[in-house]
């Protein structure tokens, strides 16, 4: 079946059309080229709007210091690395053609980005290696949407302050029907003071995940569109319970 219908209108924020095919070309690996602990699941780190592949790597020492990870750079460029006034810019990137797209635009961009990530995994991670996507904001949506595209490939999923594509465009979330039967463990957490993702979107995401996955969800009083050490501590416990990452003293 042709996927041309998944490509939509021109974006007014970033060059290109919502849903156009993307390719992941940059990644940062943990020690040993991501093969220091091959018997443990590999974390796939997915940053948010305006960030880059270095952003989430630091949190791994709090969450899962004994697991390998690969941290991916989103393909859409907001500011190229080295483009600052003195050539020292760190780079800012996006998975989507807008910060928080909506409706059919979001469906199309979510599918294109998830397909690009899933293709990268197929090309760079052995088929028998367990993979756990972990993302923040846009990356949090992707950590969920990978399950809606290719759920059998992923051991579990972690979405921090993520949101959900509505599923209005046929073919944009092709695995939705078979996802509930797989009972994939998912962690979803967010701040109760999030000023970027509307509260009704956060609640709707949690409700959808409750119906389609083996969900654990938690919200944090006073936390905005960010992460916290308390959240990391709770997530660390969840990872240990699900035998994804060993406990940290």
QUIPE-V398011 format. One record per backbone hydrogen bond with DSSP energy under -1.0 kcal/mol. NH is the residue of the N-H (numbers start at 1). CO is the residue of the C=O. If there is no record, write none. Layout:
BEGIN
nh=NH co=CO
nh=NH co=CO
END
This chain:
BEGIN
nh=6 co=3
nh=7 co=4
nh=8 co=18
nh=11 co=16
nh=18 co=9
nh=20 co=17
nh=28 co=71
nh=30 co=69
nh=40 co=37
nh=42 co=130
nh=43 co=68
nh=44 co=132
nh=45 co=70
nh=46 co=134
nh=50 co=93
nh=51 co=48
nh=55 co=52
nh=60 co=57
nh=61 co=58
nh=62 co=59
nh=63 co=59
nh=64 co=60
nh=67 co=64
nh=70 co=43
nh=71 co=28
nh=72 co=45
nh=73 co=26
nh=76 co=94
nh=78 co=92
nh=79 co=92
nh=82 co=89
nh=83 co=80
nh=87 co=84
nh=92 co=79
nh=93 co=51
nh=94 co=76
nh=105 co=102
nh=107 co=103
nh=108 co=104
nh=109 co=105
nh=110 co=106
nh=111 co=107
nh=112 co=108
nh=113 co=109
nh=114 co=110
nh=115 co=111
nh=116 co=112
nh=117 co=113
nh=118 co=114
nh=119 co=115
nh=120 co=116
nh=121 co=117
nh=122 co=118
nh=123 co=119
nh=124 co=120
nh=125 co=121
nh=129 co=126
nh=132 co=42
nh=134 co=44
nh=135 co=158
nh=136 co=46
nh=137 co=160
nh=139 co=136
nh=141 co=137
nh=142 co=138
nh=143 co=139
nh=144 co=140
nh=145 co=141
nh=146 co=142
nh=147 co=144
nh=150 co=146
nh=153 co=150
nh=154 co=151
nh=155 co=131
nh=157 co=185
nh=158 co=133
nh=159 co=187
nh=160 co=135
nh=161 co=189
nh=172 co=169
nh=175 co=148
nh=176 co=173
nh=179 co=175
nh=182 co=179
nh=186 co=214
nh=187 co=157
nh=188 co=216
nh=189 co=159
nh=190 co=218
nh=192 co=220
nh=193 co=223
nh=194 co=191
nh=202 co=198
nh=203 co=199
nh=204 co=200
nh=205 co=201
nh=206 co=202
nh=207 co=203
nh=208 co=204
nh=209 co=205
nh=210 co=206
nh=211 co=207
nh=212 co=208
nh=213 co=209
nh=214 co=184
nh=215 co=213
nh=216 co=186
nh=218 co=188
nh=220 co=190
nh=223 co=220
nh=226 co=224
nh=232 co=228
nh=233 co=229
nh=234 co=230
nh=235 co=231
nh=236 co=232
nh=237 co=233
nh=238 co=234
nh=239 co=235
nh=240 co=236
nh=241 co=237
nh=242 co=238
nh=243 co=240
nh=244 co=239
nh=245 co=239
END
